[in-house]
Amino acid sequence: MAWSLSGRRLFCFHGHLRLLVSLLPAAIVVNVLLYVLLFSKSRVVVLQPDDIAENLVADAESLRLLNATRNAKVCDVFAAAKMTAQADEALDSLAERYGVRPGGAWRPKDCVPLYRIAVIVSYRDRPDNLNDFLAYMHPFLSSQNLDYRIVIVEQVAGRPFNRAKLFNVGFQEIEKLKSSGQFAKPPSCYIFHDVDLIPQDGRNVYACTKLVRHMSANIDVFEYKVPYDSIIGGAVAVGRRRFLEANGFSNTFFGWGGEDDDFYNRITRDGGRVCRYSADVSRYVMLSHKKQKPSADRYYFLVTGKDRYATDGLNSLKYTVVKFELLPLYTRIVVDI
């Protein structure tokens, strides 16, 4: 059967279209690799154990209290430096036995803590992980003599999970607590944490350093190796002022992946750097959980993120608080985003 000229052209067009579609995955991979090579040059400083103490940033409010109080004893943050994480199985009585205040807040009674922190956890529908996290983290954090609060920001069902936006919500809501008397002033250090990660070394002090710190650099599921140099996901410690300067996290990344790399770019875009503790200190165990499906558009939002840093973050954050509770072991904030 003879083909018309228009038929041959249509056949060629479809052939070219199939070729382009077949090459699309490779093109995406190439673009991502080029992006990493061109825009994600290493800006990571590794701190050895002997460097930790001099790089920690004490809370200004705590320093003022020390200066105003005669014979005040400074808390030893390295008191449990050699400890490994141990879960306290009796979760129901943990608050009473450790002296945890409503809302998951704790501070030492016999000394002045140098570091005031809020641990913000993005969360939805992982009750077993949450219970394990609380059972490990309260003994761990109290052993470091910190003034701390654990905050669980829970997303209601109905939309894909947005880890970064929940972090922004947690920051904003904790900032508001200063007017309610829960904090005299906001904590100077925020630690943004996944619910499935458990620190293993007591030298991994949960306080902010001079540089933004990627805390969970060496995780058991990755054979305690850093997957790639610019990774900053899992757990990260950020000073309050630095977080405001970065405009927080992006609110754009629904679904799994991309938001942590975007935050790395925000921190380093003007020549900034991040740090990690050495591999023997920054060791974590990842709790078992169901893996999430990666977001299909995460690469697009990552590559275009630089155009949104000034307009996508804390200053564009919109949400509705559904519930705010001071539970025995944590502050629970349920939000519709």
SULHU-V278018 format. One record per residue. N is the residue number from 1. SS is DSSP state (2 for helix, 1 for strand, 0 for the rest). OMEGA is omega in degrees with one decimal (none if undefined). D_LAST is the distance of its C-alpha to the last C-alpha in whole Angstrom. Layout:
n=N ss=SS omega=OMEGA d_last=D_LAST
n=N ss=SS omega=OMEGA d_last=D_LAST
//
This chain:
n=1 ss=0 omega=-177.4 d_last=60
n=2 ss=0 omega=176.9 d_last=60
n=3 ss=0 omega=173.1 d_last=56
n=4 ss=0 omega=178.1 d_last=56
n=5 ss=2 omega=179.7 d_last=55
n=6 ss=2 omega=177.7 d_last=52
n=7 ss=2 omega=178.7 d_last=51
n=8 ss=2 omega=179.4 d_last=52
n=9 ss=2 omega=178.1 d_last=49
n=10 ss=2 omega=177.8 d_last=47
n=11 ss=2 omega=179.6 d_last=47
n=12 ss=2 omega=179.8 d_last=47
n=13 ss=2 omega=179.2 d_last=44
n=14 ss=2 omega=178.4 d_last=42
n=15 ss=2 omega=177.6 d_last=44
n=16 ss=2 omega=179.9 d_last=42
n=17 ss=2 omega=178.4 d_last=39
n=18 ss=2 omega=179.1 d_last=39
n=19 ss=2 omega=179.7 d_last=40
n=20 ss=2 omega=179.1 d_last=37
n=21 ss=2 omega=-179.7 d_last=35
n=22 ss=2 omega=-178.7 d_last=37
n=23 ss=2 omega=-174.5 d_last=36
n=24 ss=2 omega=178.5 d_last=33
n=25 ss=2 omega=179.1 d_last=32
n=26 ss=2 omega=-179.9 d_last=34
n=27 ss=2 omega=178.9 d_last=33
n=28 ss=2 omega=-180.0 d_last=30
n=29 ss=2 omega=-179.8 d_last=31
n=30 ss=2 omega=-179.8 d_last=34
n=31 ss=2 omega=178.4 d_last=31
n=32 ss=2 omega=178.4 d_last=29
n=33 ss=2 omega=177.5 d_last=32
n=34 ss=2 omega=179.0 d_last=33
n=35 ss=2 omega=-179.0 d_last=30
n=36 ss=2 omega=-177.5 d_last=30
n=37 ss=2 omega=-173.1 d_last=34
n=38 ss=2 omega=-170.6 d_last=34
n=39 ss=2 omega=-175.1 d_last=31
n=40 ss=0 omega=176.7 d_last=30
n=41 ss=0 omega=-174.3 d_last=33
n=42 ss=0 omega=173.8 d_last=33
n=43 ss=0 omega=-173.3 d_last=33
n=44 ss=1 omega=175.3 d_last=33
n=45 ss=1 omega=178.6 d_last=35
n=46 ss=1 omega=179.3 d_last=36
n=47 ss=1 omega=175.8 d_last=37
n=48 ss=0 omega=-177.1 d_last=40
n=49 ss=2 omega=-179.4 d_last=40
n=50 ss=2 omega=-178.7 d_last=43
n=51 ss=2 omega=-171.9 d_last=40
n=52 ss=2 omega=-173.6 d_last=37
n=53 ss=2 omega=-176.1 d_last=39
n=54 ss=2 omega=179.7 d_last=40
n=55 ss=2 omega=176.8 d_last=36
n=56 ss=1 omega=-178.4 d_last=34
n=57 ss=0 omega=-180.0 d_last=33
n=58 ss=0 omega=-180.0 d_last=34
n=59 ss=0 omega=-176.5 d_last=32
n=60 ss=2 omega=179.7 d_last=33
n=61 ss=2 omega=178.3 d_last=33
n=62 ss=2 omega=178.5 d_last=35
n=63 ss=2 omega=177.4 d_last=37
n=64 ss=2 omega=178.5 d_last=38
n=65 ss=2 omega=178.3 d_last=38
n=66 ss=2 omega=-179.3 d_last=41
n=67 ss=2 omega=-177.3 d_last=43
n=68 ss=2 omega=-175.6 d_last=43
n=69 ss=0 omega=179.7 d_last=44
n=70 ss=0 omega=175.5 d_last=48
n=71 ss=0 omega=178.8 d_last=48
n=72 ss=0 omega=178.4 d_last=44
n=73 ss=0 omega=178.3 d_last=44
n=74 ss=1 omega=179.7 d_last=41
n=75 ss=0 omega=177.2 d_last=39
n=76 ss=0 omega=-177.5 d_last=40
n=77 ss=0 omega=-179.3 d_last=37
n=78 ss=0 omega=-176.7 d_last=39
n=79 ss=0 omega=-178.2 d_last=40
n=80 ss=0 omega=-173.4 d_last=39
n=81 ss=0 omega=-175.7 d_last=39
n=82 ss=0 omega=-176.8 d_last=41
n=83 ss=0 omega=168.3 d_last=39
n=84 ss=0 omega=-175.0 d_last=37
n=85 ss=0 omega=176.9 d_last=34
n=86 ss=0 omega=-179.6 d_last=35
n=87 ss=0 omega=171.8 d_last=33
n=88 ss=0 omega=-171.2 d_last=33
n=89 ss=0 omega=-177.2 d_last=34
n=90 ss=0 omega=-172.8 d_last=34
n=91 ss=2 omega=-175.7 d_last=30
n=92 ss=2 omega=-177.8 d_last=31
n=93 ss=2 omega=-175.3 d_last=33
n=94 ss=2 omega=-177.8 d_last=32
n=95 ss=2 omega=-179.1 d_last=30
n=96 ss=2 omega=-175.9 d_last=34
n=97 ss=2 omega=-179.3 d_last=36
n=98 ss=2 omega=-179.4 d_last=34
n=99 ss=0 omega=178.9 d_last=33
n=100 ss=0 omega=-179.7 d_last=30
n=101 ss=1 omega=178.0 d_last=28
n=102 ss=0 omega=-175.2 d_last=26
n=103 ss=0 omega=177.8 d_last=22
n=104 ss=0 omega=-178.9 d_last=24
n=105 ss=1 omega=-179.3 d_last=26
n=106 ss=1 omega=170.6 d_last=29
n=107 ss=0 omega=-179.7 d_last=32
n=108 ss=0 omega=-176.1 d_last=36
n=109 ss=0 omega=-171.2 d_last=38
n=110 ss=0 omega=178.4 d_last=41
n=111 ss=0 omega=179.5 d_last=40
n=112 ss=1 omega=-179.5 d_last=38
n=113 ss=0 omega=179.7 d_last=35
n=114 ss=0 omega=-171.2 d_last=35
n=115 ss=0 omega=178.6 d_last=31
n=116 ss=1 omega=-172.3 d_last=28
n=117 ss=1 omega=167.4 d_last=25
n=118 ss=1 omega=176.4 d_last=21
n=119 ss=1 omega=-176.6 d_last=20
n=120 ss=1 omega=-177.5 d_last=17
n=121 ss=1 omega=172.1 d_last=16
n=122 ss=1 omega=-168.9 d_last=12
n=123 ss=1 omega=163.6 d_last=13
n=124 ss=0 omega=166.6 d_last=13
n=125 ss=0 omega=171.9 d_last=16
n=126 ss=0 omega=-173.5 d_last=19
n=127 ss=2 omega=-179.7 d_last=21
n=128 ss=2 omega=177.3 d_last=24
n=129 ss=2 omega=-178.7 d_last=22
n=130 ss=2 omega=179.3 d_last=21
n=131 ss=2 omega=178.0 d_last=24
n=132 ss=2 omega=179.6 d_last=26
n=133 ss=2 omega=-179.2 d_last=24
n=134 ss=2 omega=-179.2 d_last=25
n=135 ss=2 omega=177.6 d_last=28
n=136 ss=2 omega=-165.3 d_last=29
n=137 ss=2 omega=179.2 d_last=27
n=138 ss=2 omega=174.9 d_last=28
n=139 ss=2 omega=-177.9 d_last=32
n=140 ss=2 omega=-175.7 d_last=31
n=141 ss=2 omega=179.8 d_last=30
n=142 ss=2 omega=178.2 d_last=32
n=143 ss=2 omega=178.5 d_last=35
n=144 ss=0 omega=176.2 d_last=34
n=145 ss=0 omega=-179.4 d_last=35
n=146 ss=0 omega=166.4 d_last=31
n=147 ss=1 omega=-170.3 d_last=30
n=148 ss=1 omega=173.1 d_last=26
n=149 ss=1 omega=175.1 d_last=23
n=150 ss=1 omega=-176.0 d_last=21
n=151 ss=1 omega=177.7 d_last=17
n=152 ss=1 omega=179.4 d_last=15
n=153 ss=1 omega=-170.5 d_last=11
n=154 ss=1 omega=179.5 d_last=10
n=155 ss=1 omega=176.5 d_last=7
n=156 ss=0 omega=179.7 d_last=8
n=157 ss=0 omega=174.5 d_last=10
n=158 ss=0 omega=177.1 d_last=9
n=159 ss=0 omega=174.6 d_last=8
n=160 ss=0 omega=-177.8 d_last=10
n=161 ss=0 omega=177.8 d_last=9
n=162 ss=0 omega=-175.4 d_last=8
n=163 ss=2 omega=-174.5 d_last=11
n=164 ss=2 omega=-179.7 d_last=11
n=165 ss=2 omega=176.8 d_last=8
n=166 ss=2 omega=174.5 d_last=8
n=167 ss=2 omega=178.2 d_last=12
n=168 ss=2 omega=178.7 d_last=11
n=169 ss=2 omega=179.5 d_last=9
n=170 ss=2 omega=178.2 d_last=12
n=171 ss=2 omega=-177.6 d_last=15
n=172 ss=2 omega=-177.3 d_last=14
n=173 ss=2 omega=176.7 d_last=14
n=174 ss=2 omega=175.0 d_last=17
n=175 ss=2 omega=-179.4 d_last=18
n=176 ss=2 omega=-176.2 d_last=18
n=177 ss=2 omega=-179.5 d_last=20
n=178 ss=2 omega=-179.2 d_last=23
n=179 ss=2 omega=-179.2 d_last=24
n=180 ss=2 omega=179.7 d_last=24
n=181 ss=0 omega=178.2 d_last=26
n=182 ss=0 omega=172.8 d_last=25
n=183 ss=0 omega=172.5 d_last=25
n=184 ss=0 omega=173.3 d_last=28
n=185 ss=0 omega=178.9 d_last=26
n=186 ss=0 omega=176.3 d_last=23
n=187 ss=0 omega=-179.1 d_last=24
n=188 ss=0 omega=-175.5 d_last=26
n=189 ss=1 omega=176.6 d_last=24
n=190 ss=1 omega=176.7 d_last=21
n=191 ss=1 omega=-177.9 d_last=21
n=192 ss=1 omega=-160.7 d_last=18
n=193 ss=1 omega=170.2 d_last=19
n=194 ss=0 omega=-175.7 d_last=18
n=195 ss=0 omega=-175.8 d_last=19
n=196 ss=0 omega=-177.7 d_last=22
n=197 ss=1 omega=-177.6 d_last=24
n=198 ss=1 omega=177.9 d_last=27
n=199 ss=1 omega=-174.7 d_last=29
n=200 ss=0 omega=-172.7 d_last=33
n=201 ss=0 omega=-178.9 d_last=35
n=202 ss=0 omega=177.1 d_last=36
n=203 ss=0 omega=177.8 d_last=36
n=204 ss=0 omega=-173.8 d_last=33
n=205 ss=0 omega=-179.5 d_last=32
n=206 ss=0 omega=175.9 d_last=28
n=207 ss=0 omega=-178.1 d_last=29
n=208 ss=0 omega=175.9 d_last=28
n=209 ss=1 omega=-178.2 d_last=31
n=210 ss=0 omega=174.7 d_last=32
n=211 ss=0 omega=170.0 d_last=30
n=212 ss=1 omega=-174.3 d_last=27
n=213 ss=1 omega=168.6 d_last=27
n=214 ss=1 omega=-171.3 d_last=26
n=215 ss=0 omega=-172.3 d_last=27
n=216 ss=0 omega=-174.6 d_last=27
n=217 ss=0 omega=-171.6 d_last=29
n=218 ss=1 omega=-173.3 d_last=31
n=219 ss=1 omega=-174.6 d_last=30
n=220 ss=2 omega=-176.7 d_last=32
n=221 ss=2 omega=174.7 d_last=31
n=222 ss=2 omega=-179.7 d_last=32
n=223 ss=0 omega=179.0 d_last=35
n=224 ss=0 omega=176.4 d_last=34
n=225 ss=0 omega=178.1 d_last=34
n=226 ss=0 omega=-176.1 d_last=32
n=227 ss=0 omega=174.7 d_last=31
n=228 ss=0 omega=-164.8 d_last=31
n=229 ss=0 omega=-174.9 d_last=31
n=230 ss=0 omega=179.7 d_last=28
n=231 ss=0 omega=179.2 d_last=26
n=232 ss=0 omega=-177.7 d_last=24
n=233 ss=0 omega=176.8 d_last=21
n=234 ss=0 omega=177.7 d_last=21
n=235 ss=1 omega=-177.8 d_last=22
n=236 ss=1 omega=179.6 d_last=22
n=237 ss=1 omega=-175.2 d_last=24
n=238 ss=1 omega=173.8 d_last=23
n=239 ss=1 omega=-177.3 d_last=25
n=240 ss=2 omega=-178.0 d_last=23
n=241 ss=2 omega=-179.4 d_last=25
n=242 ss=2 omega=179.2 d_last=24
n=243 ss=2 omega=176.7 d_last=20
n=244 ss=2 omega=179.3 d_last=20
n=245 ss=2 omega=-179.1 d_last=23
n=246 ss=0 omega=-174.6 d_last=21
n=247 ss=0 omega=177.6 d_last=18
n=248 ss=0 omega=176.7 d_last=16
n=249 ss=0 omega=171.1 d_last=14
n=250 ss=0 omega=175.1 d_last=13
n=251 ss=0 omega=-167.3 d_last=10
n=252 ss=0 omega=-166.7 d_last=11
n=253 ss=0 omega=171.4 d_last=12
n=254 ss=0 omega=-173.9 d_last=10
n=255 ss=0 omega=-172.9 d_last=13
n=256 ss=1 omega=167.6 d_last=16
n=257 ss=0 omega=170.8 d_last=18
n=258 ss=0 omega=-173.4 d_last=18
n=259 ss=2 omega=179.3 d_last=16
n=260 ss=2 omega=176.1 d_last=19
n=261 ss=2 omega=176.3 d_last=21
n=262 ss=2 omega=179.5 d_last=20
n=263 ss=2 omega=175.0 d_last=19
n=264 ss=2 omega=180.0 d_last=23
n=265 ss=2 omega=177.3 d_last=24
n=266 ss=2 omega=-176.9 d_last=22
n=267 ss=2 omega=-171.5 d_last=24
n=268 ss=2 omega=-170.8 d_last=28
n=269 ss=0 omega=-179.2 d_last=28
n=270 ss=0 omega=-179.7 d_last=30
n=271 ss=0 omega=178.7 d_last=32
n=272 ss=0 omega=-179.9 d_last=30
n=273 ss=0 omega=172.6 d_last=31
n=274 ss=1 omega=179.0 d_last=29
n=275 ss=1 omega=172.8 d_last=31
n=276 ss=1 omega=167.0 d_last=32
n=277 ss=1 omega=-178.6 d_last=34
n=278 ss=0 omega=-171.7 d_last=37
n=279 ss=0 omega=-179.3 d_last=36
n=280 ss=0 omega=-179.3 d_last=38
n=281 ss=0 omega=-173.4 d_last=36
n=282 ss=0 omega=-179.3 d_last=32
n=283 ss=1 omega=-179.3 d_last=33
n=284 ss=1 omega=169.8 d_last=30
n=285 ss=1 omega=176.6 d_last=30
n=286 ss=1 omega=177.9 d_last=27
n=287 ss=0 omega=-178.8 d_last=26
n=288 ss=0 omega=178.4 d_last=26
n=289 ss=0 omega=179.0 d_last=23
n=290 ss=0 omega=-179.6 d_last=23
n=291 ss=0 omega=-179.4 d_last=22
n=292 ss=0 omega=177.6 d_last=19
n=293 ss=0 omega=-179.7 d_last=20
n=294 ss=1 omega=177.3 d_last=19
n=295 ss=0 omega=-177.0 d_last=17
n=296 ss=0 omega=-175.2 d_last=20
n=297 ss=0 omega=-175.8 d_last=19
n=298 ss=2 omega=-179.9 d_last=18
n=299 ss=2 omega=179.2 d_last=22
n=300 ss=2 omega=-178.9 d_last=21
n=301 ss=2 omega=178.2 d_last=18
n=302 ss=2 omega=-178.2 d_last=20
n=303 ss=2 omega=-177.7 d_last=24
n=304 ss=0 omega=-174.9 d_last=22
n=305 ss=2 omega=-177.1 d_last=20
n=306 ss=2 omega=179.2 d_last=23
n=307 ss=2 omega=-174.2 d_last=23
n=308 ss=0 omega=-174.2 d_last=19
n=309 ss=0 omega=-175.7 d_last=20
n=310 ss=0 omega=-173.9 d_last=20
n=311 ss=0 omega=-176.3 d_last=17
n=312 ss=0 omega=-178.7 d_last=14
n=313 ss=0 omega=-178.2 d_last=13
n=314 ss=2 omega=-175.7 d_last=13
n=315 ss=2 omega=177.3 d_last=15
n=316 ss=2 omega=-173.4 d_last=12
n=317 ss=0 omega=176.7 d_last=9
n=318 ss=0 omega=-179.8 d_last=7
n=319 ss=0 omega=176.6 d_last=5
n=320 ss=1 omega=176.5 d_last=7
n=321 ss=1 omega=178.7 d_last=9
n=322 ss=1 omega=-178.4 d_last=10
n=323 ss=1 omega=175.9 d_last=13
n=324 ss=1 omega=-174.4 d_last=15
n=325 ss=1 omega=171.7 d_last=18
n=326 ss=1 omega=-179.0 d_last=21
n=327 ss=0 omega=-175.9 d_last=22
n=328 ss=0 omega=-173.9 d_last=25
n=329 ss=0 omega=178.5 d_last=24
n=330 ss=0 omega=170.2 d_last=21
n=331 ss=1 omega=-176.6 d_last=18
n=332 ss=1 omega=177.6 d_last=15
n=333 ss=1 omega=178.5 d_last=12
n=334 ss=1 omega=-174.1 d_last=10
n=335 ss=1 omega=170.5 d_last=6
n=336 ss=1 omega=-177.0 d_last=4
n=337 ss=0 omega=none d_last=0
//
